[in-house]
Amino acid sequence: MLSRPEDKDPSPSTSSQQETSETPGAEFTQTPVAEEVNLPTDPADWPSVLTEKIHTLLVRRGPSQVKPDFVFPRNESDGRSCHHHYFRKTLVSGEKMVRSWLVYSEKNISLFCFCCKLFSKKNISLTNSGLTDWKHCSSLLTSHDNSPEHLNSMKAWKELAVRIKKEATIDKHEMALFEAERLRWRAVLKRLTAIVQSLAVRNLSLRGHTETLFSPSNGNFLKEVELMAKFDPIMKEHLNRVEKGTCSHNSYLGHHIQNELIGLLSSKTISTIVNDIKQAKYFSIILDCTPDISHTEQLSVVIRIVSLMEKPQIKEHFMGFLEAEQSKGEHLALILLKKLNELKIPFEDCRGQSYDN
């Protein structure tokens, strides 16, 4: 049978548990109103369309919890079943935390995510028909626990709980964990961005033959990460989590994040250059064509301006290479005008042109 959080004995013997709860305002109880009683506790029986009023009633009541002596039915096909340990997770510190967002459905014999079913628009088993894959349940719950969609739903749940319980405090410990994790990832990304920027400025390659930490041929990027971890506690902790497999499926050390960081840095650099050009207003262009190793003509574009600083300064900004399929002047002019149009730099302000080759 399922029980509601407020049905528990509030005596000190049961309230002083060693486990931490994820339920917003779990230390407070609410007297159920008549409308809450009419709402089913089983998420499989909830209305298909959840209005704001239903959201408020469900959050005020909180998720239903499984009694410790409840016996889960087994599948007839493989004999597997749900277990009570699925409703708890172990943190990196070894502390156990109750997954109060996890709700068992007796009707569907499945598991639901309370907050995602209320606030997430993503169609997954934990919000649709319920999770029934008992063989891979632990890994699936861990992955869901760390997913951005679930974290956003948890945040929405907590914020609504705060609005409902104006004089009550939310679970400060859980919010502190969320905030600490957010700040940790920001600090990690800040260091990884600095490493990518340092290598890019010196025109050094990032990747090697492998993408394995502490491998002799894993490239400059991972070597810089390993070196920083020797002196920086944040990067050291991050690598420890990666090696132990406790940082979910994201380590932000692979080639995809490297390319993304390079793209973001490039976009920011070009945006700054374009703003400088627009502030100077008038400019001249310097073009040169040269074939690459595949014998494809590459048109280099340089824009020369007089920067309007405290003291006028002449600057030349390299805007990148343009692949030229033909070497005719008309084709080169078209791809140049297209590039200027993409950068929103008006060609009418061009006051000089220089060509080579």
N, C-alpha and C positions, 0 to 999 in steps of 0.2 A: 504494500500500500504506500501511497505518497502522502507526505505531510507538508504543511506549510511551515516556514521559519517561525511564525509566531506561536505555533502549537508546541514548540519545545519548552521544556522546563527551564525557566529563567534563573534557577537557583545557582549559587556560586559554584557548586560541584560540577555543573555542566557548562557554565559560561567561561570558566578559566581553562580553556583548552590550549594545547600547544600549537594548534594549527591556525593559520591566518585565513580569514575569509575574504573573498573578492566582492562580496555583496555590498553595494553602496549603502551606508548608514546601517550596517548590519547590527550595530549595538543598540538600535532603537526598534521598537515594535509599534505596529499600527493596529488600531481597532478596525476590523473589516466592516465596510459599509454594505448596504443591501445589494448594490450593483456589483460589488466584487464577488459576492456569494454566487450570483448567477453566471459569472464567467467560469468556464471549465478550467480545472488545474492542468489537465493534459493538453500540451501544445498541439497535438494532432486534432483536437476538437476546437481550437481557436477559430474565429471567423477568418475567412480568406482575405478580407479587407480590414486592416487594423486602423481604426480612426485614432485621432489624437486623444479622444476620451478613453478609448480602450487602452492605449499606451499608458495613460496616467493611472488607470485602475490596475493594470498588470504590474507596473513598476511599484506602485504603492503596496501591493500585496507581496511582490517578490516571487522568485522562482520556487516551484515546489521541489522538495528534496526527498530522496529515497530514505526510508527507515533502515537503520543498520541491520535489522533482522530480515529484510526483504530478500526473497529468493528469486533470482532472475530465471526465467524459463530458457531452456536450451533449444537450439535449432534442431530440427529433426534430421536435416541433411548431414551436418558435420558435428553436431553435439556441442558447438561453441555457444557462449552466452556472454551477456554483459557482466562486468565485475564491479565491485564497490571501489577498487583502487583506481578506476578510471576517473572518479570524482575528486581525485587529489593529484597535484603535481608537485615535483620536487625542484626547488630553486637551486641555483648554482651554489649558494651558501649551505645547502643541505636542509634548509627549512622547508617543511611541507605546507602547501597552501591548498585550501579547498577550492575546487572549481565550482563555485556557486552558480556560475552561468550555465552549467551543464544540467539539463533536465531530462528525466527518463519518461518515456511515453509507454504506458501499459497497453494502450490501444494498438499502437504500431510496433511495440517491442523494439524501440529504437531510441536514440539519443538526439536531443535538440540543443541548439545554442540559444539560450533565452534572449540575450541582447541582440544577436544577429537576426533572429526571427522577428524581432520588434523593429529594428532600425536598418538592417542591411537590405539592399536591393539585389544582391548577388544571389543567384539561384544555385545553391549547393545542397548536399544531402542534409546537413545540420539545420537547414532552414526550410527545406522542402518536405520530404517524406521522413526524414530522420536517418541517422547513421546506424547501419546494421552490419557493417563489415567488422565483426569482432576479431578477426585474425589480425588486421592491421589497425585496430582501433587506437592503440597507444600512440603510434607514430602519426596518425591522422589528427588526433586531438592536440598533440604537441605542435604540429605544423599549423593547425588552426589557431592555437593559442598565441602564436607569434605573427600571424598574418596581419597586414595593415587594415584589412576590412574588419577583422574582429576587434582590433584595438580602437578603431573609430567608433564601432558600435558600443564598446565598453564605455568610451568617453561620453557618447550620447546618453547612455543609460545612467551614468553617474551624474551628468549635468541635470537630467530630468529629476533624478532622485533628490538633488540639492534643492531644486525649485519646489518640489513637493514638501520636503521637510526643511522649511526655512530655518527653523531653530535647531535642527539637528546637524551634526557633523558627518560628512562622508567618511569612508574608510581612509583615514589619513595615511596609513601604512601602505595601502595599495596604490594610492595616488603618488606617494613618494617614490615607489618603485617604478611607476610609469614615467615620472619626471626624470628620475635618475637614468633610466634606460634611454630616454630621448636625448638627454644631454650627453650621454656616453657615445651614442651614434653620431651626434653632431661633432664631438671632439675627434672621433675616428676619421670621419669624412674630411674634416679640416686638415688633418695630418696627411691623409692620402692625396688630397688636392695639392698640398704644398710639395709633396714628392713628385707628382706628375708635372707640376709647374717647373720645378727645379731641373728635371730631366729634359723637358721640352725646350727650355731656354738654352740649354747646352747642346741641343740637337742629338741627344743620346736616345738610343732605342730603349723601349720599355720591356718588351717580352723577350724571353729566351726560348730554349727548346722545350721546357716544361713549365707548368704552372703549379708546381709543388713546393711548399715552403721548405727551406733548409736543403734544397737540392742544389748541387754545384752549378747547374746550367739553367736556373729558373729566371734569369734576366735581371736587368738593373732595377726594375721597379720592386720586385720582391726582395732583392738584396738590400735596397734602401729601407724597406719595411722591417726586415730582420735587424738591420743596424739600429734603427730608431727604437725598436723594442728592447734593446739592451740598456737604454738609458731613460726611456719614457715609460712610466707605469701604465698609462692608458693603452698604448700600443702593445705593451707586454701582456696585459690582461686580455686584449682582443685576440692576440695570437694563441694564448692559452685556451680561449673559448673555441677558436677555430680547430685546434688540434683535438680538443675533447669532444667536438661536435655539439656544443651547447649554445651556439649562436644562430640557431634555426638554419635555414637553407641559404642565408645571405652572409657572405664574408666580405664582400666588396673588395676582393683582391684579384678577381678574374679579369680577363681581357675585355669583357663587355663594359665593366665599370670604368676601366682605364680609357676606353674609347669615348665613353659618355663624358668623363671628366675633361678629356682633351677637347671634345666638341663644345662643352660649356665654357671652357676657358677661351677657346677660339671665338665663340660668339660674343663673349664679353669684351675681348680685345678689339674685335672689329667694330663693335658698337661704340667703344670709346674713341677709336680712330675716326669713325664717321662723324661723331659729334664734334671732334676737333676740326674736321674738314668743313663741316657746315658752319662752325663758328668763324672760321677764316674766310668763308664764302668762296673766294676765287682760288682756283687751283690749276695746275698743269699736270699732264699725264706723260709717263715714260713707259714705252712698250718695247718688248724684246721677245723674239721667238727663238726657241732652241729645242731640238728633238731630244726625247728621253731615251732610255735604254731600249724601249719597244718601238723606236723610230716614230713616235707620235709627237707632233709639234705642240709645245707648251708655251703659251703666251703669258709672260710675266707682266703684271700690272703694278706700277708704282705711281702714287699720287704725291705731287710736290706742293707744299703749301707754305705760307708765312704764318706761323702760329701767333695768335694775338695774346701773348702773355704780357707780363710787366715789361719785358724787353723782347721785341720782335725776334723770332727765331725761325730759321728755315728748317723745315722737316720734310723727310721723304718717307712715306708709309708704303710698305709692301702689302698689297691687298690680296695676293695669292696668284695661283696659276690657273689659266683657262685653257682647256683642251681645244686646239684648233684643228678641225678636220681638213681645212684648206688653208693655203698660204696667201690667197688673194686678199687684196686690201678691203674689198667689200665685205667678205666674210669676217675678217678681223674686226672691222668697224661694227658689224652687227653684234658679235659676241661681247665686245667692249660696252656697247650701249646697253645691252641686256644686263650686264653685270652692274653697271651704274644705276640702272633702273631698279634692280633688286636691292641695292644699298640705299636707294632713294636719294642719290646724289645727282642734282640737275646738271646735265651736260652744258646747259646754257652758261654756267659759271666757269666753264673751262677757258683758260686764257693762254694755254700753250700746249703743244704736242711735240713729243720727241720719239723717234723711231730708230731702231737698229735692225740690221739683218733684213 
